[in-house]
Structures are given as structure tokens and as C-alpha cells.
Amino acid sequence: MTLAIMLQGTASDVGKSVLVAGLCRILHQDGLKTAPFKSQNMALNSGITPDGQEMGRAQIFQAEAAGIVPDVRMNPVLLKPTSDRKAQVVLMGKVATDMDAVSYHDYKPRLRQQITSVYQSLAQEYDALVLEGAGSPAEINLRDRDIVNMGMAEMAGCPVVLVADIDRGGVFASIYGTLALLQEHERWRVKGVIINKFRGDVALLTPGIKQIEALTGVPVLGVMPWLEVDLEDEDGVALQRGKYLRTGERAVDIAVVQLPHISNFTDFNALAAQPDVRVHYVRCPDDLRESDLIILPGSKNTLGDLRWLQESGLAQAILQAHRRGVAVLGVCGGYQMLGETIIDEVESGLGTLPGLGLLPTVTRFAHNKTTTLVGATVENALPGLLSGCAGCDLAGYEIHMGETTRHDGCRPMLWLNKDGARVADGAVSGDGLAFGTYLHGLFDSDAFTRALINGLRQRKGLAALDIAIDYARYKAQQFDLLAAAMRENIDIDKIYQIMQQHQEQPC
């Protein structure tokens, strides 16, 4: 029978996704064919499988940690919020519908059989499955129709380890309160606790650990220290805390505009891995003053975020920076915003809005969603910053519902390789200071990223750096660092024992 274990949290953003990735890496290192599984993920960071299905980025990087190809079965339900009350529902990699929270809660029971079947199909193919919950299992208002926490653990027939974040404070209260709110048959399923993100001497925690174990009867399996490992964030919660990537003195400053509905900001992790780059997220016009490159990222509410840009003063600040000679890049929704006009009769109901006007393009939204992995090549003989990137090969993915048309004379940024044909993508302004593309993940292509950064260096009078960051190898090293830290600080033998002793037949 397949070994299985589920990590649930005392709250959102306690580190479940990272610990699941680490456990997948450990099981992979130990020779087990392992896969992650999260029945329902709510996030705007998504990616594409080789067969063109959309799934959460967290399960993609967990699959990478396990040394396997991502499979949409690892995340059968993806919710992509479009507002505070509404989300796009992606089922098995394809857009199903848009729903408000109440409608989706009523809809969830219809998903149970499909989720169970998907889970069982994975269990037949893998030696071990590492499941991830969402939010907290103590959300008692949602329990009757739960499909992602204890409801999922019951469907899978697997034990649970509870993850608590000590960095936010009140860790023992959160552990005790969570367990106290669970029903008796749910508490029975919790076989251990991991305290995460600890800073300091773990000996200071010993009295509290002994007392919480006595109060709850659940052993603490380990205390994970705060780790400086560079792994993807699951969603925008990290940005709400004011996330900065690679802060400090760096030769090149890149500002990513933190849109209210920012999506796929994992695009910029590879930029932040460069030794001479500071990547930071901005919501204030003054934060653009020292930037060498401004990036408008993807958005799940393009027109709403465009209106926010204008109302916040950031649109005017971007235009002023551009007039000073600062380069501006738009990715996906950001690319659409750089154009002259966006016509939306599908997504937001806002109709037609003028864009920033930095690219001679018009975007019209459509019902059909493009989701595909794709290779690309940078257009030759482009002006300005992209001149050093000419001919660079790229690989990435598309996720968008709009079609953008360039005016006559406007050159594309890339040529996509689709079914043996070359398809133009993106646009570049005449002076080369504004450019955009639909291609997510473009910075994972090492040669392109270094050429772009060296172009920024040279514009500042700095010499180009002859370095090569192998980003795929860099990510693998981060997974190994995480796995080593977990082996050092968590009782992995006990986790194996829990999986082996607690084996139920899935529902």
C-alpha cells in the first residue's frame, strides 16, 4: 500500500508548502517514487504541465523537489481570486467557471468523488504521497464540506502532522487551540507537530514543548529553524508582509510593481538569484526612484489593477521614470497594460480603458484561455536594452485570456515555437525602452537573463559580468539544503514510522 502523510497548518503561510517540498525531496533521496498532492489550492501563482494543464506553482515546485514531472492530478482544484468575493475555478487544469465564495462552498460536495478518484490514481503509481492542507483544519465554519484539510485526510485515509509558525507569535496557543477545535476522530488523526520558523536557541522552547505535549498528547516531532533557502512562495501572502528579494547593496536595482491582484510573481525568483541584482516589490511611486528596470507583472484582474495604477500615482511615476530613460518590461497582464488600449467584455466588465501607452498595441480579452509550455527566441537586432539578447533561446509558458495586436511597424519581442511554426509574441517600442511579452518563466533561461542584466550594467557604466547561473541547478541545491535541514531538526524516522503504522484504505 502507498505510504501517505498530510501536513496541515495552524494557519495560512505557516510554511506547509516548503515543508512538503522538503519531505518530497527526502523521500526521493531515500529511493521512494514520491508525489505531492493538494486537492484544492487558492493562489494566483500557477504554471503549466507538459500537456498544457494549469496547476498551482507550489505543487509544481514540490514535484520538482520529488524529481518528477508535474501532473495536474497533484492539484485537481485551483482557485484564482479575481476579487475579494469571486474566483476563477480551474478543474483538472481547465477553467470551469467563476464563482463567489458562497456558491463554491455549495458546489464543493460535488467535487469529492472526482478528488478521491484522482488521489487513488496517483496512489496506484507512487510509493509515497505527501499531502498538503490549506489554511487551518480548525475553520469550523467550513468543516461540513471540507475537501482540503481533515475532509481530505479522511478521503485519503492518511495521518496528519500539524505545522505551526512560531515567528508570528503565540505558537503554543495556536497548537492547543487548533487541536481543541478538532472533533475527536480528527484529533486521533494528528500524529505529530512541527514548530516552524524558529529563531534563537531551541533549548528555550523545551519547557513549552513538554507542556504542550502533556496537554494535547501529541508529540512535537521537531523545531525547524528560520531558513534562508530560496524557494517559491505559494501565493501573495508573502507579498502582503512586504517581501523583498535579495535586499542590500547590489549593482542593478529591479522594481516589480506589486499589483493588488499580482499573479505569477515567481517569474522573478531567477532574477533575484543573480549575485548583482536587487529585486524588490513596490506599491509607492517614491520606491521607483533608484530603479534600473521596472517590471509590470501578471494580474488576475488586469483592468482593475490598471485603474489602481492610475489612482495610486504609480502609472504617472512609471511614465516619468520612462522619460528619464528607465526601461519598463511588462509580462502577461503587465504587457497588456503597457499598450494603448485594453478592451474587456469578458473578465471585469469595466469595458475599455486606456493603457499606459508605452507600446503601440491593443488588447482584446477573449473567453478562451491559452495555457501551454513553449520555447522561444528573442527577435534579432532589437534596439536598446534588448540588443544584447538577440537570438537568445528561451523556455516558458503562457497563461492568458487576451489577444494583443501590434500596430504596423511595431516589432515583436519574441518568436514562439508552436507546432513547428514561428509565432510573433510581445512588442518592443521604437527606442527599446519599453517591451512586453506573454511568456512566463522567461528569466529561468540563464543566457537571456544574464544578457539583460549585463545590458543594465553597461547602461550604468559598469562592466558586464562573465558569470553563468545555472538556475535549474541552483533550485536543486536549494531543495537539498532544505532536505538536509529537515533531517537535522525533525525526527524523519518517526515520520516514516507514522506513515508505516497508519495505513488505511482510501475512501
C-alpha positions as CSV (number, residue, x, y, z in Angstrom):
1,M,0.0,0.0,0.0
2,T,1.2,3.5,-0.8
3,L,2.7,5.4,2.1
4,A,1.0,8.8,2.8
5,I,1.2,11.7,5.2
6,M,-0.5,15.1,5.3
7,L,0.8,18.4,6.5
8,Q,-1.8,20.7,7.8
9,G,-1.2,24.1,9.4
10,T,-2.5,26.2,12.3
11,A,-3.0,29.0,9.8
12,S,-2.1,30.1,6.3
13,D,1.5,30.8,5.4
14,V,3.0,28.7,8.3
15,G,5.4,27.0,5.8
16,K,3.4,23.9,4.8
17,S,4.3,24.2,1.1
18,V,8.0,24.4,1.8
19,L,8.0,21.5,4.3
20,V,6.0,19.4,1.9
21,A,8.7,20.1,-0.8
22,G,11.4,19.2,1.7
23,L,9.7,15.9,2.7
24,C,9.2,15.1,-1.0
25,R,12.9,15.7,-1.5
26,I,13.9,13.4,1.4
27,L,11.7,10.6,0.2
28,H,13.1,11.0,-3.3
29,Q,16.6,10.9,-1.9
30,D,15.7,7.7,0.0
31,G,14.7,6.0,-3.2
32,L,10.9,6.3,-3.0
33,K,8.9,7.4,-6.0
34,T,7.1,10.3,-4.4
35,A,4.5,12.8,-5.4
36,P,2.9,15.9,-3.8
37,F,-0.9,16.3,-3.6
38,K,-3.1,19.3,-2.7
39,S,-6.7,18.8,-3.5
40,Q,-7.6,22.5,-3.6
41,N,-5.2,25.4,-3.9
42,M,-6.1,29.1,-3.8
43,A,-3.4,31.0,-5.4
44,L,-2.5,33.3,-8.3
45,N,0.8,31.7,-8.8
46,S,0.1,28.9,-11.4
47,G,2.1,27.0,-14.0
48,I,1.6,24.7,-16.9
49,T,2.2,21.0,-17.2
50,P,3.8,19.4,-20.3
51,D,0.3,18.6,-21.7
52,G,-1.0,22.1,-21.3
53,Q,-2.9,21.9,-18.0
54,E,-2.9,24.6,-15.4
55,M,-2.0,23.9,-11.8
56,G,-0.6,25.7,-8.7
57,R,3.1,26.7,-8.7
58,A,3.5,25.2,-5.2
59,Q,2.7,21.7,-6.5
60,I,5.0,22.2,-9.5
61,F,8.0,23.1,-7.3
62,Q,7.1,20.2,-4.9
63,A,7.1,17.8,-7.9
64,E,10.5,19.2,-8.9
65,A,11.7,18.5,-5.4
66,A,10.5,14.9,-5.8
67,G,12.3,14.6,-9.1
68,I,9.2,14.1,-11.2
69,V,7.3,15.9,-13.9
70,P,4.4,17.9,-12.7
71,D,1.0,16.3,-13.2
72,V,-2.3,18.2,-12.9
73,R,-3.6,15.3,-10.7
74,M,-1.4,16.7,-8.0
75,N,-3.6,19.8,-7.8
76,P,-7.1,18.9,-9.2
77,V,-8.8,22.2,-8.0
78,L,-7.2,25.6,-8.4
79,L,-9.0,28.7,-7.3
80,K,-7.7,32.0,-8.7
81,P,-9.2,35.0,-6.9
82,T,-10.4,37.8,-9.2
83,S,-11.8,40.0,-6.4
84,D,-12.4,39.8,-2.6
85,R,-15.5,37.7,-3.2
86,K,-15.0,35.9,-6.5
87,A,-12.6,33.4,-8.0
88,Q,-12.0,31.6,-11.3
89,V,-12.4,27.8,-10.7
90,V,-9.9,25.6,-12.6
91,L,-10.7,21.9,-12.5
92,M,-8.2,19.4,-13.7
93,G,-6.2,22.1,-15.4
94,K,-9.0,23.7,-17.3
95,V,-11.2,26.8,-16.5
96,A,-14.6,25.6,-15.4
97,T,-16.4,28.8,-14.3
98,D,-16.2,31.8,-12.0
99,M,-17.9,31.6,-8.6
100,D,-18.4,33.6,-5.5
101,A,-17.4,32.1,-2.1
102,V,-21.0,31.0,-1.1
103,S,-21.7,29.4,-4.5
104,Y,-18.3,27.5,-4.4
105,H,-19.0,26.3,-0.8
106,D,-22.3,24.9,-2.0
107,Y,-20.5,23.3,-5.0
108,K,-17.7,21.5,-3.1
109,P,-19.6,18.3,-2.3
110,R,-19.9,17.6,-6.0
111,L,-16.0,17.6,-6.2
112,R,-15.4,14.9,-3.5
113,Q,-15.8,11.9,-5.8
114,Q,-13.6,13.4,-8.5
115,I,-10.9,14.3,-6.0
116,T,-11.0,10.9,-4.4
117,S,-10.6,9.2,-7.8
118,V,-7.7,11.4,-8.8
119,Y,-6.0,10.7,-5.5
120,Q,-6.4,7.0,-5.8
121,S,-5.0,7.1,-9.4
122,L,-1.8,8.7,-8.0
123,A,-1.6,6.3,-5.2
124,Q,-1.5,3.4,-7.7
125,E,1.5,4.9,-9.4
126,Y,3.7,6.2,-6.5
127,D,5.4,4.7,-3.4
128,A,4.6,7.7,-1.2
129,L,2.3,10.7,-1.4
130,V,2.8,13.9,0.7
131,L,-0.4,15.8,1.0
132,E,-0.8,19.5,1.9
133,G,-3.8,21.1,3.6
134,A,-4.9,24.7,3.1
135,G,-5.3,27.4,5.8
136,S,-6.3,25.6,9.0
137,P,-8.3,22.5,9.8
138,A,-9.9,24.4,12.7
139,E,-12.0,26.5,10.3
140,I,-15.1,25.0,11.9
141,N,-17.5,27.1,9.7
142,L,-16.2,25.3,6.6
143,R,-15.8,21.8,8.1
144,D,-19.1,20.2,6.9
145,R,-18.0,20.5,3.3
146,D,-14.2,20.3,3.7
147,I,-12.2,18.8,0.8
148,V,-8.7,20.1,1.6
149,N,-7.9,19.5,5.3
150,M,-9.5,16.9,7.5
151,G,-12.0,16.0,4.9
152,M,-9.2,15.2,2.5
153,A,-7.3,13.3,5.2
154,E,-10.4,11.1,5.7
155,M,-10.7,10.6,1.9
156,A,-7.1,9.5,1.7
157,G,-7.1,7.6,5.0
158,C,-3.8,9.2,6.0
159,P,-2.2,10.5,9.2
160,V,-1.7,14.3,9.8
161,V,1.2,16.3,11.1
162,L,0.3,19.8,12.2
163,V,2.7,22.7,11.3
164,A,2.8,25.8,13.5
165,D,4.6,29.1,12.8
166,I,6.5,30.4,15.8
167,D,7.7,33.5,14.0
168,R,4.2,35.1,14.1
169,G,4.0,34.5,17.9
170,G,1.6,32.5,20.1
171,V,2.8,29.2,18.8
172,F,1.6,27.1,21.7
173,A,-1.8,28.7,21.8
174,S,-2.2,28.1,18.1
175,I,-1.3,24.4,18.5
176,Y,-3.6,23.9,21.5
177,G,-6.4,25.9,20.0
178,T,-6.3,24.1,16.7
179,L,-6.3,20.7,18.4
180,A,-9.1,21.7,20.8
181,L,-11.4,22.7,18.0
182,L,-11.0,19.4,16.1
183,Q,-13.5,16.7,16.6
184,E,-12.3,13.6,18.4
185,H,-11.9,11.5,15.3
186,E,-10.0,14.3,13.7
187,R,-7.6,14.7,16.7
188,W,-6.9,11.0,16.5
189,R,-5.5,11.5,13.1
190,V,-2.9,14.1,14.2
191,K,0.2,12.1,15.0
192,G,2.7,15.0,15.5
193,V,3.5,18.7,15.4
194,I,6.3,20.6,13.7
195,I,7.2,24.0,15.0
196,N,8.4,26.1,12.1
197,K,10.5,29.3,11.5
198,F,12.2,29.4,14.9
199,R,15.0,32.0,15.6
200,G,17.2,31.5,18.6
201,D,18.3,28.7,21.0
202,V,15.9,25.8,20.8
203,A,16.6,24.9,24.4
204,L,14.4,27.9,25.4
205,L,11.4,26.1,23.9
206,T,11.9,22.8,25.9
207,P,9.6,23.7,28.8
208,G,6.8,24.8,26.4
209,I,7.3,21.7,24.2
210,K,7.0,19.4,27.2
211,Q,3.9,21.1,28.5
212,I,2.1,21.2,25.1
213,E,2.8,17.5,24.6
214,A,1.3,16.8,28.1
215,L,-1.7,19.0,27.4
216,T,-2.5,17.5,23.9
217,G,-0.9,14.1,24.0
218,V,0.6,14.9,20.6
219,P,4.4,14.7,20.2
220,V,6.4,17.6,18.8
221,L,8.5,16.0,16.0
222,G,10.9,18.8,15.6
223,V,11.6,22.5,15.6
224,M,12.6,23.9,12.2
225,P,14.9,27.0,12.3
226,W,14.3,30.0,10.1
227,L,16.0,29.0,6.9
228,E,17.5,31.3,4.2
229,V,16.6,28.9,1.4
230,D,15.4,30.4,-1.9
231,L,12.2,28.7,-2.8
232,E,9.0,29.8,-4.4
233,D,6.2,31.4,-2.4
234,E,2.8,29.7,-2.9
235,D,0.7,32.9,-3.1
236,G,0.6,36.6,-2.3
237,V,0.5,36.3,1.5
238,A,4.3,36.8,1.5
239,L,4.0,40.0,-0.5
240,Q,1.4,41.3,1.9
241,R,4.1,41.3,4.5
242,G,6.3,43.4,2.3
243,K,8.5,40.8,0.6
244,Y,11.9,41.9,-0.6
245,L,14.2,39.6,-2.6
246,R,17.9,39.8,-2.2
247,T,18.0,43.1,-0.3
248,G,21.1,45.1,0.3
249,E,23.7,46.8,-1.9
250,R,23.5,45.4,-5.5
251,A,24.8,46.8,-8.8
252,V,21.4,46.5,-10.5
253,D,18.0,47.5,-9.0
254,I,14.9,46.0,-10.4
255,A,11.4,47.1,-9.1
256,V,8.4,44.8,-9.6
257,V,5.1,46.6,-9.2
258,Q,3.1,44.9,-6.5
259,L,-0.4,44.9,-8.1
260,P,-3.4,44.1,-5.9
261,H,-4.1,41.0,-8.0
262,I,-0.5,40.2,-8.9
263,S,0.0,36.7,-10.3
264,N,3.0,34.5,-11.1
265,F,5.5,36.7,-9.2
266,T,7.6,33.5,-9.1
267,D,8.7,34.7,-12.6
268,F,11.2,36.9,-10.8
269,N,12.9,34.4,-8.5
270,A,15.5,33.6,-11.1
271,L,16.3,37.4,-11.3
272,A,16.8,37.5,-7.6
273,A,19.2,34.6,-7.7
274,Q,21.7,36.7,-9.7
275,P,24.6,37.9,-7.5
276,D,24.5,41.5,-8.7
277,V,20.7,42.1,-8.7
278,R,18.3,43.5,-6.1
279,V,14.7,42.7,-6.8
280,H,12.1,44.5,-4.7
281,Y,8.3,44.9,-4.8
282,V,6.9,48.4,-4.8
283,R,3.5,49.9,-4.1
284,C,4.6,53.5,-3.7
285,P,5.7,55.9,-6.5
286,D,8.8,57.0,-4.5
287,D,10.1,53.5,-4.5
288,L,10.8,53.7,-8.2
289,R,13.4,56.5,-8.0
290,E,16.5,54.3,-8.0
291,S,15.3,51.6,-10.3
292,D,17.2,50.5,-13.4
293,L,14.3,48.3,-14.6
294,I,10.6,48.5,-13.8
295,I,8.5,45.3,-14.3
296,L,4.8,45.2,-14.5
297,P,3.9,41.6,-13.7
298,G,0.9,39.4,-14.5
299,S,-2.5,40.1,-13.0
300,K,-5.8,38.2,-12.5
301,N,-7.7,41.5,-12.7
302,T,-5.9,43.4,-15.4
303,L,-8.3,46.4,-15.8
304,G,-8.9,46.6,-12.0
305,D,-5.1,46.7,-11.4
306,L,-4.6,49.2,-14.3
307,R,-7.2,51.5,-12.6
308,W,-5.3,51.0,-9.3
309,L,-2.0,52.0,-11.0
310,Q,-3.6,55.3,-12.2
311,E,-5.3,56.1,-8.8
312,S,-2.2,55.3,-6.8
313,G,0.1,57.5,-8.8
314,L,2.3,54.6,-9.9
315,A,1.2,55.0,-13.5
316,Q,2.4,58.5,-13.7
317,A,5.6,57.6,-11.8
318,I,6.3,54.8,-14.3
319,L,5.8,57.2,-17.2
320,Q,8.1,59.8,-15.6
321,A,10.8,57.1,-15.0
322,H,10.5,56.0,-18.6
323,R,11.1,59.6,-19.7
324,R,14.2,59.6,-17.6
325,G,15.4,56.6,-19.6
326,V,14.4,53.8,-17.2
327,A,13.4,50.6,-19.1
328,V,10.0,49.1,-18.5
329,L,9.0,45.5,-19.0
330,G,5.5,44.0,-18.9
331,V,4.8,40.3,-18.5
332,C,1.4,38.9,-19.5
333,G,-1.2,41.3,-17.8
334,G,1.6,43.9,-17.4
335,Y,2.3,43.6,-21.1
336,Q,-1.3,44.4,-21.8
337,M,-1.2,47.4,-19.5
338,L,1.8,48.9,-21.4
339,G,-0.3,49.2,-24.6
340,E,-2.6,51.9,-25.8
341,T,-6.0,50.3,-25.1
342,I,-7.5,47.3,-23.3
343,I,-10.9,46.1,-24.4
344,D,-12.5,43.9,-21.8
345,E,-16.0,42.5,-22.3
346,V,-15.2,39.2,-20.5
347,E,-13.2,39.5,-17.3
348,S,-14.1,42.6,-15.3
349,G,-17.0,44.2,-17.0
350,L,-15.1,47.5,-17.0
351,G,-15.3,47.8,-20.8
352,T,-12.5,49.7,-22.4
353,L,-9.7,51.5,-20.6
354,P,-6.6,53.3,-22.0
355,G,-3.3,51.7,-21.1
356,L,0.0,53.4,-20.3
357,G,0.7,54.0,-23.9
358,L,4.3,52.9,-23.9
359,L,3.7,50.2,-26.6
360,P,1.7,50.6,-29.8
361,T,-0.7,47.7,-29.1
362,V,-4.3,47.0,-28.5
363,T,-5.5,44.1,-26.3
364,R,-9.0,42.5,-26.5
365,F,-9.9,39.9,-23.9
366,A,-11.4,36.6,-25.0
367,H,-13.3,33.7,-23.4
368,N,-10.7,31.1,-24.4
369,K,-7.7,30.7,-22.2
370,T,-4.2,30.0,-23.6
371,T,-2.3,27.5,-21.5
372,T,0.8,26.0,-23.0
373,L,4.5,25.3,-22.5
374,V,6.5,27.0,-25.2
375,G,10.0,27.6,-26.5
376,A,11.0,31.0,-27.9
377,T,13.8,33.0,-29.4
378,V,14.5,36.7,-28.9
379,E,14.0,38.8,-32.1
380,N,17.2,39.9,-33.8
381,A,18.5,43.4,-34.0
382,L,16.2,44.9,-31.4
383,P,17.1,48.5,-30.1
384,G,18.2,49.5,-26.7
385,L,18.4,47.1,-23.7
386,L,17.4,44.0,-25.7
387,S,20.2,44.4,-28.3
388,G,22.5,42.1,-26.3
389,C,19.7,39.5,-26.0
390,A,19.2,39.0,-29.8
391,G,18.8,35.3,-30.7
392,C,18.7,34.1,-27.1
393,D,16.7,30.9,-26.7
394,L,14.0,30.8,-24.0
395,A,11.6,28.4,-22.5
396,G,8.5,29.2,-20.5
397,Y,4.7,29.0,-20.5
398,E,1.6,31.1,-21.5
399,I,-1.4,31.6,-19.3
400,H,-3.7,34.4,-20.6
401,M,-7.1,35.2,-21.9
402,G,-6.3,38.2,-24.0
403,E,-5.1,38.6,-27.6
404,T,-2.8,41.6,-28.2
405,T,-2.4,43.2,-31.7
406,R,0.7,45.3,-32.6
407,H,0.3,48.4,-34.8
408,D,2.2,48.4,-38.1
409,G,5.9,48.9,-37.7
410,C,5.9,47.6,-34.1
411,R,8.4,44.8,-33.7
412,P,7.7,41.6,-31.6
413,M,10.0,40.8,-28.7
414,L,10.0,37.1,-29.2
415,W,9.3,34.4,-31.7
416,L,7.4,31.4,-30.1
417,N,7.9,27.9,-31.5
418,K,4.4,26.5,-31.7
419,D,3.8,23.2,-33.6
420,G,6.8,23.8,-35.8
421,A,5.7,27.4,-36.7
422,R,7.2,30.7,-35.6
423,V,4.6,32.9,-33.9
424,A,5.3,36.5,-33.0
425,D,4.9,37.4,-29.3
426,G,5.1,40.6,-27.4
427,A,6.2,44.1,-28.6
428,V,9.1,46.5,-28.3
429,S,8.9,50.3,-28.5
430,G,10.9,52.1,-31.1
431,D,13.5,53.3,-28.6
432,G,13.8,49.9,-27.0
433,L,13.0,51.2,-23.5
434,A,9.6,49.5,-23.3
435,F,8.9,45.9,-24.1
436,G,6.5,43.2,-23.2
437,T,5.7,39.5,-23.6
438,Y,3.1,36.9,-22.7
439,L,5.9,34.4,-21.8
440,H,6.0,33.5,-18.1
441,G,9.3,32.0,-16.7
442,L,11.5,33.8,-19.2
443,F,14.1,34.6,-16.6
444,D,14.6,30.9,-15.9
445,S,16.6,30.9,-19.2
446,D,20.1,31.7,-18.0
447,A,21.7,33.2,-21.1
448,F,18.8,35.7,-21.7
449,T,18.8,36.8,-18.0
450,R,22.5,37.4,-17.9
451,A,22.4,39.3,-21.2
452,L,19.6,41.5,-20.0
453,I,21.3,42.3,-16.7
454,N,24.6,43.0,-18.4
455,G,22.8,45.4,-20.6
456,L,21.5,47.2,-17.5
457,R,25.0,47.2,-16.0
458,Q,26.5,48.7,-19.2
459,R,23.9,51.5,-19.2
460,K,25.2,52.5,-15.7
461,G,28.8,52.4,-16.9
462,L,29.6,49.1,-15.2
463,A,31.4,46.2,-16.9
464,A,29.5,43.1,-17.9
465,L,29.9,40.1,-15.7
466,D,31.0,36.9,-17.3
467,I,29.1,34.6,-15.0
468,A,26.7,31.8,-15.7
469,I,24.0,31.0,-13.1
470,D,22.5,27.6,-13.8
471,Y,19.1,28.3,-12.3
472,A,17.9,24.7,-12.6
473,R,21.0,23.5,-10.6
474,Y,20.5,26.4,-8.2
475,K,17.0,25.3,-7.4
476,A,18.1,21.7,-6.9
477,Q,20.7,22.9,-4.4
478,Q,18.0,24.8,-2.5
479,F,15.9,21.6,-2.3
480,D,18.9,19.7,-1.0
481,L,19.6,22.4,1.6
482,L,16.0,22.2,2.8
483,A,16.1,18.4,3.0
484,A,19.3,18.5,5.0
485,A,17.9,21.0,7.5
486,M,14.8,18.9,7.9
487,R,16.8,15.7,8.5
488,E,18.8,17.6,11.2
489,N,15.9,19.2,13.0
490,I,12.9,16.9,12.5
491,D,12.6,13.2,13.5
492,I,12.3,11.8,10.0
493,D,12.4,8.2,11.3
494,K,9.3,9.0,13.3
495,I,7.6,10.3,10.2
496,Y,8.4,7.1,8.4
497,Q,7.0,5.2,11.4
498,I,3.8,7.2,11.4
499,M,3.3,6.5,7.6
500,Q,4.0,2.8,8.0
501,Q,1.9,2.2,11.1
502,H,-1.1,4.3,9.9
503,Q,-2.2,2.8,6.7
504,E,-6.0,2.9,5.9
505,Q,-7.7,2.1,2.7
506,P,-8.6,5.4,1.0
507,C,-12.4,6.1,0.8
